[in-house]
């Protein structure tokens, strides 16, 4: 029989599928914003959304409610967190604020109470303002407390003792997780550093004027104001840098302890739990 294989039509080769377009982060944000605008309808001019509306929108695009709650908590605390500092003073002497935030296990009331106990006992701060989800502290001004800080009693650094104020905001994500935002404001410390630098410049200026009056050459007469001004600014900037670096480390270490669950209340049925509960109930001593 003749071979008909050469007469059979060759099956068409499937063309390659076109690449699926992908969106970058900014494109995704624009798509979600536009989807929210379309869902709200043409007659709805309110651009604010409730948490339930955001969760519903997230479910429609396949986002996890837990991730949305965490993102919402981070956004709320971001509005409280200090913005990046600009200006002449910040560029010359460094920042005056530090911020640290993290999602940790626990419940909001217990986490905020644990942070409050830590700030008062370990950093010797006192409550300035107390809200349901936010506490603001300031350094205690007691004379003996100042001595304790200066001598670093107990080997502690008391890194937040020079702050103008310290704050903590705790927002619940679900029944087992919270988002903690910690801030420390060192504006008063930077003001003192600025004043010291200005004082150095004034002393240098007075020395320069005195040398000029007695007829010293201009190049030599200008040396005191140049050297003392530069030394004062460099010293003030270095001091401010050490202060904010220590404070940043202290806030991160506190978040580390929260993340490890070191502040979780132990069962009062055990002797250790009873001791811990009793120690927590004791008000801080006034030194």
C-alpha positions as CSV (number, residue, x, y, z in Angstrom):
1,X,0.0,0.0,0.0
2,X,1.2,3.5,-0.7
3,X,2.4,5.6,2.2
4,X,0.0,8.5,2.8
5,X,1.9,10.0,5.7
6,X,3.5,12.5,3.4
7,X,0.0,13.7,2.3
8,X,-1.4,14.3,5.8
9,X,-1.5,17.9,6.9
10,X,1.0,19.0,9.5
11,X,-0.7,20.0,12.8
12,X,-0.3,23.7,13.5
13,X,2.4,24.7,16.0
14,X,0.7,26.5,18.9
15,X,2.0,30.0,19.2
16,X,3.7,30.9,22.5
17,X,1.5,32.6,25.0
18,X,2.1,36.3,25.5
19,X,3.8,37.2,28.7
20,X,1.5,38.0,31.6
21,X,1.9,41.7,32.4
22,X,3.0,42.3,36.0
23,X,2.4,45.4,38.2
24,X,5.0,47.1,40.4
25,X,4.1,48.4,43.8
26,X,3.1,51.9,42.6
27,X,0.9,50.4,39.9
28,X,-0.8,48.1,42.5
29,X,-1.5,51.0,44.7
30,X,-3.1,52.9,41.8
31,X,-5.2,49.9,40.8
32,X,-6.4,49.4,44.4
33,X,-7.2,53.1,44.8
34,X,-9.1,53.2,41.5
35,X,-11.0,50.0,42.5
36,X,-12.0,51.7,45.7
37,X,-13.1,54.8,43.8
38,X,-15.2,52.7,41.4
39,X,-16.8,50.7,44.2
40,X,-17.7,53.8,46.2
41,X,-19.9,55.0,43.3
42,X,-20.2,58.3,41.5
43,X,-22.4,59.9,44.1
44,X,-20.1,59.1,47.0
45,X,-17.6,61.9,47.5
46,X,-16.3,60.7,50.9
47,X,-12.7,59.5,50.3
48,X,-12.4,58.0,53.9
49,X,-12.9,54.3,54.5
50,X,-13.8,52.4,57.6
51,X,-11.8,49.3,58.6
52,X,-14.7,47.1,57.5
53,X,-14.7,48.7,54.1
54,X,-11.0,48.2,53.7
55,X,-11.2,44.5,54.8
56,X,-14.1,43.9,52.3
57,X,-12.0,45.5,49.5
58,X,-9.1,43.4,50.5
59,X,-11.1,40.2,50.4
60,X,-12.3,41.1,46.9
61,X,-8.7,41.3,45.7
62,X,-7.5,38.3,47.6
63,X,-5.6,40.0,50.5
64,X,-5.5,38.4,53.9
65,X,-7.6,40.2,56.6
66,X,-4.7,39.7,59.1
67,X,-2.2,41.3,56.7
68,X,-4.6,44.2,56.1
69,X,-5.2,44.7,59.8
70,X,-1.4,44.8,60.3
71,X,-1.0,47.3,57.4
72,X,-3.8,49.4,58.9
73,X,-2.1,49.4,62.3
74,X,1.2,50.4,60.8
75,X,-0.5,53.2,58.9
76,X,-2.2,54.5,62.0
77,X,1.1,54.5,64.0
78,X,2.9,56.0,61.0
79,X,0.8,59.1,61.3
80,X,1.9,59.4,64.9
81,X,5.5,58.8,64.2
82,X,7.8,61.8,63.7
83,X,8.6,62.7,60.1
84,X,12.1,62.9,58.9
85,X,13.7,66.1,60.1
86,X,15.0,68.7,57.8
87,X,16.5,72.2,58.3
88,X,19.7,73.8,59.3
89,X,19.7,72.6,63.0
90,X,19.0,69.0,62.0
91,X,21.7,68.9,59.3
92,X,24.2,70.5,61.6
93,X,23.6,68.7,64.9
94,X,21.7,65.6,63.9
95,X,18.2,64.3,64.5
96,X,16.3,64.9,67.7
97,X,13.8,62.0,67.4
98,X,14.1,58.2,67.3
99,X,11.4,55.8,66.3
100,X,11.0,52.0,66.5
101,X,8.0,49.8,65.7
102,X,7.2,46.1,65.4
103,X,4.4,43.6,65.4
104,X,4.7,41.4,68.5
105,X,2.6,38.7,70.1
106,X,0.2,39.7,72.9
107,X,-2.9,41.7,73.7
108,X,-3.0,45.5,73.6
109,X,-3.8,46.2,77.2
110,X,-1.2,43.8,78.6
111,X,1.4,45.0,76.1
112,X,0.9,48.7,77.0
113,X,0.9,47.9,80.7
114,X,4.2,46.0,80.3
115,X,5.8,48.9,78.5
116,X,4.5,51.3,81.1
117,X,6.0,49.2,83.9
118,X,9.3,49.0,82.0
119,X,9.5,52.8,81.4
120,X,8.8,53.6,85.0
121,X,11.0,51.0,86.6
122,X,13.9,50.5,84.2
123,X,14.1,54.0,82.7
124,X,12.9,56.0,85.7
125,X,10.2,57.9,83.7
126,X,6.9,59.1,84.9
127,X,3.5,59.2,83.1
128,X,2.8,62.5,81.4
129,X,-0.4,61.5,79.5
130,X,-2.4,58.3,79.4
131,X,-4.8,57.3,76.7
132,X,-6.5,54.0,76.0
133,X,-3.9,52.9,73.4
134,X,-1.1,55.4,74.0
135,X,1.0,56.6,76.9
136,X,3.5,59.5,77.0
137,X,6.2,59.7,79.7
138,X,8.7,62.3,80.8
139,X,11.9,62.0,82.9
140,X,11.5,62.2,86.6
141,X,13.2,65.2,88.1
142,X,13.8,63.9,91.6
143,X,17.3,64.8,93.0
144,X,18.1,61.3,94.1
145,X,16.9,59.9,90.8
146,X,19.3,62.2,89.0
147,X,22.1,60.9,91.1
148,X,21.1,57.3,90.4
149,X,21.1,58.1,86.6
150,X,24.5,59.8,86.8
151,X,26.1,57.0,88.7
152,X,24.3,54.4,86.5
153,X,23.2,52.4,89.6
154,X,22.6,48.8,88.7
155,X,24.8,49.0,85.7
156,X,21.9,50.5,83.6
157,X,22.5,53.1,80.9
158,X,19.2,55.0,81.3
159,X,19.3,55.8,77.6
160,X,15.9,57.6,77.7
161,X,16.6,59.8,80.7
162,X,17.6,62.8,78.6
163,X,14.5,62.7,76.4
164,X,12.0,65.5,76.4
165,X,9.3,62.8,76.3
166,X,8.9,59.2,75.3
167,X,5.6,57.7,73.9
168,X,4.2,54.2,73.1
169,X,1.2,53.4,70.9
170,X,-0.2,49.9,70.9
171,X,-2.9,48.8,68.4
172,X,-4.4,45.4,68.2
173,X,-4.2,43.4,65.0
174,X,-6.1,40.4,66.2
175,X,-6.5,38.5,69.5
176,X,-2.9,37.3,69.5
177,X,-0.9,40.1,67.9
178,X,-0.4,43.9,68.4
179,X,1.6,46.6,66.6
180,X,3.8,48.6,68.9
181,X,5.2,52.0,68.0
182,X,7.8,53.7,70.3
183,X,9.0,57.2,69.9
184,X,11.6,59.3,71.9
185,X,12.0,63.1,71.5
186,X,15.4,64.6,72.3
187,X,14.7,68.2,71.3
188,X,15.8,69.5,74.7
189,X,19.1,67.7,74.5
190,X,19.7,69.0,71.0
191,X,18.9,72.5,72.3
192,X,21.5,72.2,75.0
193,X,24.1,70.9,72.4
194,X,23.3,73.9,70.2
195,X,23.7,76.3,73.1
196,X,27.1,74.8,73.9
197,X,28.2,75.1,70.3
198,X,27.1,78.8,70.3
199,X,28.9,79.4,73.6
200,X,32.1,78.0,72.0
201,X,31.7,80.3,69.0
202,X,31.2,83.3,71.3
203,X,34.3,82.6,73.3
204,X,36.2,82.1,70.1
205,X,34.9,85.4,68.7
206,X,35.9,87.3,71.9
207,X,39.4,85.8,71.6
208,X,39.6,86.8,67.9
209,X,38.5,90.4,68.7
210,X,41.1,90.7,71.5
211,X,43.9,89.5,69.3
212,X,42.8,91.8,66.5
213,X,42.8,94.8,69.0
214,X,46.4,94.1,70.1
215,X,47.6,94.0,66.5
216,X,48.0,90.3,65.8
217,X,47.9,89.3,62.2
218,X,44.4,88.7,60.8
219,X,45.2,85.1,59.9
220,X,46.3,84.3,63.5
221,X,43.6,86.4,65.1
222,X,40.9,84.4,63.2
223,X,42.2,81.1,64.5
224,X,40.3,81.1,67.8
225,X,36.9,81.6,66.4
226,X,37.4,79.1,63.6
227,X,38.9,76.4,65.8
228,X,36.5,76.8,68.8
229,X,33.4,77.0,66.5
230,X,34.4,73.9,64.6
231,X,35.3,72.1,67.8
232,X,32.0,73.1,69.5
233,X,29.9,72.0,66.5
234,X,31.7,68.7,66.1
235,X,31.5,67.9,69.8
236,X,27.8,68.8,70.0
237,X,27.0,66.7,66.9
238,X,29.0,63.7,68.3
239,X,27.1,64.0,71.7
240,X,23.7,64.2,70.0
241,X,24.7,61.2,67.8
242,X,25.6,59.1,70.9
243,X,22.4,60.0,72.7
244,X,20.0,59.1,69.8
245,X,22.0,55.9,69.0
246,X,21.7,54.7,72.6
247,X,18.0,55.6,72.7
248,X,17.4,53.7,69.4
249,X,19.1,50.7,70.8
250,X,17.0,50.9,74.0
251,X,13.7,51.0,72.1
252,X,14.8,48.1,69.9
253,X,15.8,46.0,72.9
254,X,12.4,46.7,74.5
255,X,10.7,45.5,71.3
256,X,13.0,42.4,71.3
257,X,11.7,41.5,74.8
258,X,8.1,42.0,73.8
259,X,8.7,39.9,70.7
260,X,10.2,37.1,72.8
261,X,7.2,37.2,75.2
262,X,9.3,38.0,78.2
263,X,6.5,40.2,79.7
264,X,3.8,37.6,79.4
265,X,2.1,37.1,82.7
266,X,2.8,33.8,84.3
267,X,0.1,31.7,85.9
268,X,-0.6,32.9,89.5
269,X,-1.0,29.2,90.5
270,X,2.8,28.9,90.7
271,X,5.0,30.4,93.4
272,X,7.0,32.3,90.8
273,X,3.8,33.6,89.2
274,X,2.6,34.9,92.5
275,X,6.0,36.6,93.2
276,X,5.9,38.3,89.8
277,X,2.3,39.4,90.2
278,X,3.1,40.9,93.6
279,X,6.2,42.7,92.4
280,X,4.2,44.1,89.5
281,X,1.5,45.5,91.8
282,X,4.1,47.4,93.9
283,X,4.1,51.1,92.9
284,X,7.5,52.5,91.8
285,X,9.5,54.0,94.6
286,X,10.2,57.7,94.7
287,X,14.0,58.1,95.2
